[in-house]
Amino acid sequence: MHRDSLFYQLFAQLPQTLFDLLGIQTPQGYRFDSVELKQTAFRIDGVFLPPDPSGTVYFCEVQFQRDTTFYERFFAEIFLYLRLYRQTFSDWQAVVIYPDRQAEQTSFEPYDVLVESDRLRRVYLNELGSPEELPLSLALMQLMVVPESDMPRVARLLAQRSQSEKAPKPEVIIELITTMVLYQFTELSREEVLRMLGFTTEELKRTRFYQEIYAEAQEEGLQRGLRQGLEQGLQQGLQQGLQQGLQQGLQQGETLVVLRQLRRRFGDLPADLEEGIRQLSPHQIEALAEALLDFTDLGQVSAWLERSP
């Protein structure tokens, strides 16, 4: 995933981020969109559309690589949009987001008048300030350019701020932080990132990541249990078979959640260890689900199974 995509996810989920960046009060009703100008195959990736024709349309581009013809393309797209959709707005503003000044092209001619005008706002993320002092939306944006060595600390800080400051859409913010860290640390799993952010076991269970895995495993287990139950129902009676199938499906779903979590952390499981987990009672599976996130190797899992009554 490119950094541009991360920025546009942030804008789509939290459109007030642009207005925090500009230092103005967030207007109501703005909609973020990507607009294709079909006549020329141009595409403006970031357009903030006003709710009515009396508003201002904002064009936003994220530019992380130096492009000697960037402003030529950007202004060409803007003016074509203005020509095609003039009836939908009363004014316009452009914003370009750079990681630092070195990413910007050095020669602006013949667009220097526009570049230096109030129509364009150039933002350099490394000059915004510290993540402790910035609004949360801007600190999220800056997370994409912090040094790799600082990213775990800053990511934990922002995760904590999303909870303590009662931010809007905290689950969206956590998901964005997790995605940004995964982009930087490709060798980590999503679960490991969430743990790195300081989530407790109970908090981890409330994340979308855990719930998606749990729902997937529950569905798989339920379907398997239903199939077994239906087969037994043909022999013992349909009603009894369906009830048993549902019970088995729910239990197998819990077991599959635990097995899937262990595979994500430690890779393939020894056959005897997996079989031992499949033989656990529902109460034992619940206890193992609570304990597994504290394990650091498969030896601890085996020791837990040996101790389990």
C-alpha positions as CSV (number, residue, x, y, z in Angstrom):
1,M,0.0,0.0,0.0
2,H,1.4,3.4,-1.0
3,R,1.5,6.3,1.5
4,D,-0.9,8.2,-0.7
5,S,-3.5,5.5,0.0
6,L,-2.9,5.8,3.7
7,F,-3.5,9.6,3.5
8,Y,-6.7,9.2,1.5
9,Q,-8.0,6.6,4.0
10,L,-7.4,9.1,6.7
11,F,-9.2,11.9,4.8
12,A,-12.1,9.6,3.9
13,Q,-12.6,8.4,7.5
14,L,-11.8,11.8,9.2
15,P,-12.4,14.6,6.7
16,Q,-11.9,17.2,9.4
17,T,-8.2,16.4,9.2
18,L,-7.8,18.8,6.2
19,F,-9.4,21.7,8.0
20,D,-7.3,21.0,11.1
21,L,-4.3,21.2,8.8
22,L,-5.5,24.6,7.5
23,G,-6.2,25.8,11.0
24,I,-9.9,26.6,10.3
25,Q,-13.1,25.5,12.0
26,T,-14.4,22.3,10.4
27,P,-17.3,23.2,8.1
28,Q,-20.4,20.9,8.2
29,G,-21.4,18.7,5.4
30,Y,-18.2,18.4,3.4
31,R,-17.7,15.2,1.5
32,F,-14.3,13.7,0.5
33,D,-14.1,12.2,-3.0
34,S,-11.7,11.2,-5.8
35,V,-12.8,12.8,-9.1
36,E,-12.0,11.5,-12.6
37,L,-12.0,14.0,-15.4
38,K,-12.9,11.6,-18.1
39,Q,-12.3,13.9,-21.1
40,T,-8.5,13.8,-20.4
41,A,-8.2,10.7,-18.1
42,F,-7.0,13.1,-15.4
43,R,-7.8,12.1,-11.8
44,I,-7.8,14.4,-8.8
45,D,-7.3,12.0,-5.8
46,G,-8.4,14.4,-3.1
47,V,-11.4,16.7,-3.5
48,F,-13.3,18.0,-0.6
49,L,-16.8,18.9,-1.9
50,P,-18.9,21.6,-0.3
51,P,-22.4,20.8,0.7
52,D,-23.9,23.6,-1.5
53,P,-22.8,25.9,-4.4
54,S,-21.9,28.7,-2.0
55,G,-19.0,26.8,-0.5
56,T,-15.3,26.4,-1.2
57,V,-14.0,23.3,-3.0
58,Y,-10.6,22.1,-1.7
59,F,-8.1,20.2,-3.8
60,C,-5.6,18.1,-1.9
61,E,-2.5,16.2,-3.1
62,V,0.0,14.1,-1.2
63,Q,3.4,14.3,-2.8
64,F,6.2,12.1,-1.3
65,Q,8.5,11.9,-4.4
66,R,10.0,14.9,-6.2
67,D,8.3,15.5,-9.5
68,T,9.7,18.3,-11.7
69,T,6.3,18.6,-13.5
70,F,4.0,18.2,-10.5
71,Y,2.6,21.7,-10.4
72,E,2.1,21.6,-14.2
73,R,-0.1,18.5,-13.8
74,F,-1.8,19.7,-10.5
75,F,-2.9,23.1,-11.8
76,A,-4.0,21.6,-15.2
77,E,-6.3,19.2,-13.3
78,I,-7.6,21.9,-11.1
79,F,-8.5,24.3,-13.9
80,L,-10.2,21.6,-15.9
81,Y,-12.3,20.7,-12.9
82,L,-13.2,24.3,-12.4
83,R,-14.3,24.6,-16.0
84,L,-16.4,21.4,-15.8
85,Y,-18.1,21.9,-12.4
86,R,-18.1,25.7,-11.9
87,Q,-21.8,25.6,-10.9
88,T,-21.0,23.5,-7.8
89,F,-18.9,25.9,-5.8
90,S,-18.1,29.6,-5.3
91,D,-14.4,29.5,-4.5
92,W,-11.4,27.1,-4.5
93,Q,-8.3,26.3,-2.4
94,A,-5.5,23.9,-3.1
95,V,-3.3,22.0,-0.6
96,V,-0.2,20.0,-1.2
97,I,1.3,17.8,1.6
98,Y,5.0,17.0,1.5
99,P,7.0,15.0,4.0
100,D,9.7,17.7,3.9
101,R,10.9,20.6,1.7
102,Q,13.3,18.3,-0.2
103,A,10.4,16.4,-1.8
104,E,9.2,19.6,-3.5
105,Q,10.3,20.5,-7.0
106,T,12.8,23.4,-7.1
107,S,11.5,25.4,-10.1
108,F,8.0,26.7,-10.2
109,E,8.0,28.5,-13.5
110,P,5.7,29.4,-15.2
111,Y,3.4,28.6,-12.2
112,D,5.3,30.7,-9.6
113,V,2.5,33.2,-9.3
114,L,0.0,30.5,-8.3
115,V,2.5,28.6,-6.1
116,E,3.2,31.7,-4.1
117,S,-0.4,32.9,-4.0
118,D,-3.0,32.4,-1.2
119,R,-4.7,29.9,-3.5
120,L,-2.1,27.2,-2.6
121,R,-1.1,26.0,0.9
122,R,2.0,23.9,1.0
123,V,2.4,21.7,4.1
124,Y,5.7,20.0,5.3
125,L,4.9,17.3,7.8
126,N,8.2,17.3,9.5
127,E,7.6,21.0,10.4
128,L,4.2,20.6,12.0
129,G,5.5,20.1,15.6
130,S,5.6,17.3,18.1
131,P,2.8,14.6,18.1
132,E,2.2,15.3,21.8
133,E,1.1,18.9,21.0
134,L,-0.6,18.5,17.6
135,P,-4.4,17.8,17.3
136,L,-4.9,14.1,17.1
137,S,-5.8,14.1,13.4
138,L,-2.6,15.9,12.5
139,A,-0.5,13.7,14.7
140,L,-1.9,10.7,12.8
141,M,-0.8,12.3,9.6
142,Q,2.6,12.9,11.0
143,L,2.9,9.3,12.1
144,M,3.6,8.4,8.5
145,V,6.9,10.3,8.4
146,V,8.4,9.7,11.9
147,P,11.6,7.8,11.9
148,E,11.2,4.0,12.2
149,S,12.9,4.0,15.6
150,D,10.3,6.5,17.0
151,M,7.2,4.9,15.4
152,P,6.3,2.4,18.1
153,R,6.5,5.1,20.8
154,V,4.5,7.6,18.8
155,A,1.9,5.0,17.7
156,R,1.4,4.0,21.4
157,L,1.0,7.6,22.3
158,L,-1.7,8.2,19.6
159,A,-3.5,5.0,20.5
160,Q,-3.7,6.2,24.2
161,R,-4.8,9.7,23.1
162,S,-7.6,8.2,21.0
163,Q,-9.0,6.7,24.2
164,S,-8.2,9.4,26.8
165,E,-9.4,12.3,24.6
166,K,-12.7,10.6,23.7
167,A,-11.9,11.1,20.0
168,P,-14.6,10.6,17.4
169,K,-14.5,7.2,15.8
170,P,-11.7,5.8,18.1
171,E,-12.0,2.3,16.4
172,V,-11.3,4.0,13.0
173,I,-8.2,5.8,14.5
174,I,-6.9,2.5,16.0
175,E,-7.3,0.8,12.6
176,L,-5.5,3.6,10.8
177,I,-2.6,3.5,13.3
178,T,-2.3,-0.2,13.0
179,T,-2.3,0.0,9.2
180,M,0.4,2.7,9.2
181,V,2.6,0.6,11.5
182,L,2.1,-2.5,9.4
183,Y,3.2,-0.4,6.4
184,Q,6.5,0.3,8.1
185,F,7.1,-3.0,9.9
186,T,6.1,-5.6,7.3
187,E,7.4,-8.5,9.3
188,L,4.9,-8.0,12.1
189,S,1.4,-9.5,12.2
190,R,-1.6,-7.3,12.9
191,E,-2.0,-8.9,16.3
192,E,1.6,-8.1,17.2
193,V,1.1,-4.5,16.3
194,L,-2.0,-4.3,18.4
195,R,0.0,-5.7,21.3
196,M,2.8,-3.2,20.6
197,L,0.2,-0.4,20.9
198,G,-0.4,-1.6,24.5
199,F,-3.8,-3.3,24.2
200,T,-4.8,-5.7,27.0
201,T,-6.3,-9.0,26.2
202,E,-9.8,-7.7,26.8
203,E,-9.2,-4.6,24.7
204,L,-7.7,-6.7,21.9
205,K,-10.9,-8.8,21.9
206,R,-12.9,-5.6,21.1
207,T,-10.8,-4.7,18.1
208,R,-12.2,-5.3,14.6
209,F,-9.2,-7.5,13.8
210,Y,-10.0,-10.0,16.6
211,Q,-13.8,-9.8,15.9
212,E,-13.3,-10.6,12.2
213,I,-11.1,-13.6,13.0
214,Y,-13.6,-14.8,15.7
215,A,-16.6,-14.4,13.4
216,E,-14.8,-16.2,10.6
217,A,-13.8,-19.1,12.8
218,Q,-17.3,-19.2,14.4
219,E,-18.9,-19.4,11.0
220,E,-16.5,-22.1,9.9
221,G,-17.0,-24.1,13.1
222,L,-20.8,-23.6,12.9
223,Q,-20.9,-24.9,9.4
224,R,-18.8,-27.9,10.2
225,G,-20.9,-28.7,13.2
226,L,-24.1,-28.3,11.3
227,R,-22.9,-30.7,8.7
228,Q,-22.0,-33.2,11.3
229,G,-25.3,-32.6,13.1
230,L,-27.3,-33.1,9.9
231,E,-25.6,-36.4,9.2
232,Q,-26.4,-37.6,12.7
233,G,-29.9,-36.2,12.4
234,L,-30.6,-38.6,9.6
235,Q,-29.9,-41.5,11.9
236,Q,-31.1,-40.2,15.3
237,G,-33.7,-37.6,14.3
238,L,-33.5,-34.3,12.6
239,Q,-34.3,-32.2,15.7
240,Q,-31.7,-33.8,18.0
241,G,-29.1,-33.7,15.2
242,L,-29.6,-30.0,14.5
243,Q,-29.3,-29.1,18.2
244,Q,-26.2,-31.1,18.6
245,G,-24.7,-29.6,15.5
246,L,-25.3,-26.1,16.7
247,Q,-23.7,-26.8,20.0
248,Q,-20.7,-28.5,18.4
249,G,-20.4,-25.7,15.9
250,L,-20.2,-23.0,18.6
251,Q,-17.6,-25.1,20.6
252,Q,-15.5,-25.7,17.5
253,G,-15.7,-22.1,16.6
254,E,-14.1,-21.2,20.0
255,T,-11.4,-23.8,19.3
256,L,-10.6,-22.5,15.8
257,V,-10.2,-19.0,17.2
258,V,-7.5,-20.2,19.6
259,L,-5.8,-22.4,16.9
260,R,-5.8,-19.5,14.4
261,Q,-4.3,-17.1,16.9
262,L,-1.5,-19.6,17.8
263,R,-0.7,-20.1,14.1
264,R,-0.5,-16.4,13.4
265,R,2.0,-16.0,16.3
266,F,4.1,-19.2,16.0
267,G,3.5,-20.7,12.6
268,D,2.4,-24.4,12.0
269,L,1.5,-26.3,15.2
270,P,2.7,-29.8,16.0
271,A,0.0,-32.3,15.3
272,D,-0.1,-33.6,18.9
273,L,-0.4,-30.1,20.3
274,E,-3.2,-29.2,17.9
275,E,-5.0,-32.4,18.8
276,G,-4.7,-31.7,22.5
277,I,-6.3,-28.3,22.0
278,R,-9.1,-29.8,20.0
279,Q,-9.9,-32.2,22.9
280,L,-10.3,-29.4,25.5
281,S,-13.6,-28.7,27.1
282,P,-15.5,-25.4,26.4
283,H,-14.4,-24.2,29.9
284,Q,-10.7,-25.1,29.1
285,I,-10.9,-23.4,25.7
286,E,-12.1,-20.2,27.3
287,A,-9.2,-20.3,29.8
288,L,-6.7,-20.9,27.1
289,A,-8.0,-18.0,25.0
290,E,-7.4,-15.7,28.0
291,A,-3.8,-17.1,28.5
292,L,-2.5,-17.5,24.9
293,L,-1.7,-13.8,24.3
294,D,0.8,-13.9,27.1
295,F,2.7,-16.9,25.6
296,T,6.0,-16.3,23.9
297,D,6.7,-19.8,22.5
298,L,5.0,-23.1,21.9
299,G,6.7,-24.6,24.9
300,Q,4.6,-22.4,27.2
301,V,1.5,-23.6,25.4
302,S,2.4,-27.3,26.0
303,A,3.2,-26.6,29.6
304,W,-0.2,-24.9,30.0
305,L,-2.0,-28.0,28.5
306,E,-0.1,-30.3,30.9
307,R,-1.2,-28.2,33.9
308,S,-4.8,-27.9,32.7
309,P,-7.2,-30.0,34.8
